[in-house]
Amino acid sequence: MKLWIFMSLVIIAIIVGGLFLQQSILKTTDRISRTLDLIQDAVRNNQWQEALALRDKVDHEWRLQENRWTPLIHNHELNTVTIHLARLKSFLASEDESSALAEIAEMRLKLIQLHEQEILTLENIF
């Protein structure tokens, strides 16, 4: 009987942890996506310093979340977003509009993929 209670508590803890992670990913990806929209607008308006400042804000937020998510999410997925942020910085510094906009689009796709892979669904469980 004690084993069933223990197993039930473990299952509940896993479900609650999964829901917490899902909400954390959703909130973070939404905030980053909104900031990417601002970066995109700044690039289109040739406001490169503002775009770099916003990119640094995204990088700081991403680094904080990356440290929290590392034990729970594949490092390859997290590293890919970090690489996109580094490339975006170089494109913004060189004022390369088309490459910067393409990198922003790739980051959006990667954030969407990250969210879809980590949400708690039967497909992702099995």
TORZASE-752656 format. One record per residue (C-alpha): residue in three letters; y, x, z negated. Coordinates in pm, 1 decimal, decimal comma. Layout:
<rs>
R  residuo     north      east        up
R      ALA         Y         X         Z
...
</rs>
This chain:
<rs>
R  residuo     north      east        up
R      MET       0,0       0,0       0,0
R      LYS     238,2     283,2     -86,6
R      LEU     172,0     438,5     252,6
R      TRP     282,2     117,9     430,8
R      ILE     602,9     101,6     228,7
R      PHE     675,8     466,0     302,4
R      MET     606,2     420,1     675,3
R      SER     827,4     110,2     683,9
R      LEU    1111,9     303,6     520,8
R      VAL    1071,8     587,7     771,5
R      ILE    1081,6     344,7    1065,2
R      ILE    1391,9     175,2     925,7
R      ALA    1558,8     514,2     875,9
R      ILE    1482,4     611,7    1236,5
R      ILE    1623,7     284,5    1371,4
R      VAL    1939,7     307,1    1157,4
R      GLY    1986,8     671,1    1258,3
R      GLY    1944,6     580,9    1624,0
R      LEU    2199,5     302,4    1598,9
R      PHE    2445,7     534,4    1422,3
R      LEU    2399,8     800,5    1692,6
R      GLN    2442,3     540,2    1964,9
R      GLN    2772,0     418,5    1817,3
R      SER    2894,5     773,6    1771,6
R      ILE    2816,8     859,0    2134,6
R      LEU    2977,3     537,9    2260,9
R      LYS    3300,0     591,9    2066,7
R      THR    3327,3     958,4    2159,2
R      THR    3254,4     909,5    2528,3
R      ASP    3507,2     624,8    2541,6
R      ARG    3778,3     840,7    2380,9
R      ILE    3702,0    1131,9    2609,3
R      SER    3699,4     904,7    2915,9
R      ARG    4041,6     765,5    2824,2
R      THR    4175,6    1117,9    2783,8
R      LEU    4020,9    1214,3    3118,3
R      ASP    4217,1     926,4    3271,9
R      LEU    4535,1    1075,9    3128,1
R      ILE    4442,1    1419,4    3261,9
R      GLN    4377,0    1268,3    3602,9
R      ASP    4717,8    1100,0    3601,7
R      ALA    4885,5    1425,0    3494,8
R      VAL    4712,2    1616,6    3776,2
R      ARG    4818,1    1360,5    4034,8
R      ASN    5177,9    1386,2    3906,6
R      ASN    5168,1    1769,8    3910,9
R      GLN    5212,4    1788,9    3533,8
R      TRP    4981,4    2084,8    3488,5
R      GLN    5088,3    2188,4    3137,7
R      GLU    5035,4    1836,4    3007,8
R      ALA    4695,1    1824,8    3177,6
R      LEU    4597,4    2155,3    3014,5
R      ALA    4711,0    2031,0    2673,0
R      LEU    4507,8    1711,4    2711,9
R      ARG    4207,2    1913,2    2828,8
R      ASP    4233,4    2128,9    2516,1
R      LYS    4236,3    1809,8    2307,5
R      VAL    3917,2    1693,0    2481,6
R      ASP    3758,9    2034,5    2430,0
R      HIS    3835,8    2028,4    2057,6
R      GLU    3691,8    1679,3    2015,7
R      TRP    3386,7    1770,5    2222,9
R      ARG    3316,3    2083,7    2014,9
R      LEU    3322,7    1879,6    1694,1
R      GLN    3079,6    1622,0    1830,5
R      GLU    2859,8    1882,6    1996,7
R      ASN    2792,0    2044,8    1658,3
R      ARG    2694,1    1707,7    1510,7
R      TRP    2474,3    1605,7    1802,2
R      THR    2294,7    1936,3    1863,1
R      PRO    1992,9    1854,3    1642,4
R      LEU    1952,7    1512,2    1805,2
R      ILE    2032,3    1556,4    2175,6
R      HIS    1896,3    1800,8    2432,4
R      ASN    2116,1    2108,1    2439,5
R      HIS    2110,7    2112,8    2820,1
R      GLU    2301,7    1784,5    2833,5
R      LEU    2560,7    1904,4    2585,1
R      ASN    2597,8    2240,7    2757,3
R      THR    2659,2    2072,8    3091,7
R      VAL    2963,8    1889,5    2956,4
R      THR    3088,3    2215,5    2801,2
R      ILE    3054,5    2388,7    3139,4
R      HIS    3249,1    2107,8    3307,8
R      LEU    3526,8    2148,7    3051,5
R      ALA    3544,0    2523,7    3118,1
R      ARG    3559,7    2471,2    3494,6
R      LEU    3824,1    2202,9    3452,4
R      LYS    4037,5    2445,8    3253,9
R      SER    4026,4    2704,5    3531,4
R      PHE    4108,8    2444,4    3797,1
R      LEU    4403,3    2319,4    3593,2
R      ALA    4526,6    2672,6    3528,7
R      SER    4516,8    2750,4    3901,0
R      GLU    4672,2    2410,4    3980,3
R      ASP    4387,6    2316,9    4215,1
R      GLU    4429,3    1940,6    4237,0
R      SER    4125,1    1844,7    4441,9
R      SER    3882,9    2059,6    4242,7
R      ALA    4026,3    1938,5    3911,5
R      LEU    3990,0    1574,6    4016,2
R      ALA    3633,4    1638,2    4134,4
R      GLU    3548,3    1804,3    3803,2
R      ILE    3691,3    1507,9    3611,5
R      ALA    3473,1    1273,6    3817,2
R      GLU    3165,4    1486,2    3744,0
R      MET    3244,9    1484,7    3371,9
R      ARG    3272,6    1106,7    3372,6
R      LEU    2932,3    1077,6    3537,1
R      LYS    2777,1    1319,4    3289,7
R      LEU    2924,9    1129,2    2994,0
R      ILE    2785,4     802,3    3131,2
R      GLN    2444,2     963,5    3179,3
R      LEU    2453,6    1105,9    2827,8
R      HIS    2529,3     764,3    2682,8
R      GLU    2259,2     590,8    2887,1
R      GLN    1997,2     848,8    2789,6
R      GLU    2066,6     822,8    2419,8
R      ILE    2109,7     448,3    2364,9
R      LEU    1832,8     275,1    2177,6
R      THR    1633,6      79,8    2436,5
R      LEU    1262,7      26,0    2484,9
R      GLU    1281,2     228,9    2806,8
R      ASN    1421,1     528,7    2622,5
R      ILE    1172,9     493,5    2337,1
R      PHE     868,3     488,2    2561,2
</rs>
